Amino acid sequence: MDQLEIELEKFENISADDLMDMMSGIDFDNGDQYSVDDVESNVCINCNKPNTLFEDYSNGILVCKECGQVNENVIDANPEWRNYDGTSNKARCSSITNPLLPRSSLGTSIRGYTRSKVKNLHEWDAMPYEERSLNIVLKEIRNRCQKNNILKCIEDDAKIMYKWVSECKHKEGKNKGRKYIIRGANRLGLIGACLFFACRKNGQTHSPKEIAKIFDLKFTDATKGLKTFMKLIKLRSDIKIGLGKSSSDDFVPRFCRELSLKKTYINQAIKIARNTDELNIASKHTPISIAAGSIMLMIEMAGLTITKKALSEKFDVSEVTISKAYKSIEQYREILVDDEKTQMILTKIKKDREKNELPEHLKKRYEENLNKNKSTIIDDEESYCTIKSDDSFANSIADPCKLYEDIEYYKNIIDMELYDTIAYTEEEYKVVSTL
């Protein structure tokens, strides 16, 4: 009996109706084939509802989400990574591949608790020298982040950013094609810069002073690391990264959480800081100073018992700086806590700004001095008017300082007009709100 006769015998007991049902379910145009498993595989054996079965791999069952009926057991066909002894020992398989250390991840390890010579030689040979130095830095980032309670996602981004800059190469000169070599405090500053931009990327902005404290660096070394990072990351044309910029409302949530404040107080402080930035009221202050001043204003308005000294010690910002930022925004408290008033003022400022222009004689002097090679060092906000220079350089910056005074005078005139606009808008808002 040939194969065709055997296949035909299977259909002897099928009725005409069953045969028609099977034939009607076949789509001959698309080449689909009828399969009993396709129809019944996702139907519950108890409630007969389709598409209700859920695979619970932790318990090894196929269960219905509607009635809870266990339809069958599920066998996990994935490989067993552990050593079949109920522990987390993965000696049976190699370690997880680390994308930051690709070559080292391909190696094996010799088991044993003693440090034998063969084991040491094997470990030294398994990791190339470039990945060995990179691994030291990655461990340093991990330890610093864990010690200062920094999120794991920020830690991972910092590691990736350092991996990027560590692969930068000279594009010209005698070292063309070779990697940049950075050692000592400069390397630690670069590591801190990676953490700084990783924090900013994830909305947990830290100030350079905080980064310097985390890595036990001088403030100047931390800022130098930021400049080095920006220089190196520009060499990586294959990487597009949005570094963004710091704003005062980035600091407020973290500061308020450290003070254990309620959500309503946090939202109030964020609103004050954000509106202060939009109105550009305290533009001469740093974002962290504006954040501290906004929290201080919120504390005063809410009647909380948190002193300025406590804020200074908590956030490493001097009381003088907090007082200056607070005084800059305190007189506009009624506007800063109201988003509608702020938007009205922004609309007026935008119209007035289109009419104001810098005088031609100041614009000309500014363009002339912009082309000069000036080198000024600004230590921090509290000494930001102190310019360090030697006697030979004093004459070259005399004219820019005079220009600075003239521009400051002109800015003061504009500021007075701005304050009048704010006051006028405040009265206008009261009139409009009564209509």
Secondary structure, 3 states (H helix, E strand, C coil): CCHHHHHHHCCCCCCHHHHHHHHHCCCCCCCCCCCHHHHHCCECCCCCCECCEEEECCCCEEEECCCCCEEEECCCCCCCCCCCCCCCCCCCCCCCCCCCCCCHHHCCCCCCCCCCHHHHHHHHHHCCHHHHHHHHHHHHHHHHHHHCCCCHHHHHHHHHHHHHHHCCECCCCCCCCCECCCCHHHHHHHHHHHHHHHHHHCCCCCCHHHHHHHCCCCHHHHHHHHHHHHHHHCCCCCCCCCCCCCCHHHHHHHHHHHCCCCHHHHHHHHHHHHHHHHHCCCCCCCHHHHHHHHHHHHHHHHCCCCCHHHHHHHHCCCHHHHHHHHHHHHCCHHHHCCHHHHHHHHHHHHHHHHHCCCCHHHHHHHHHHHCCCCCCCCCCHHHCCCCCCCHHHHHHHHHHHHHHHHHHHHHHHHHHHHHHHHHHHHHHHHHHHHC
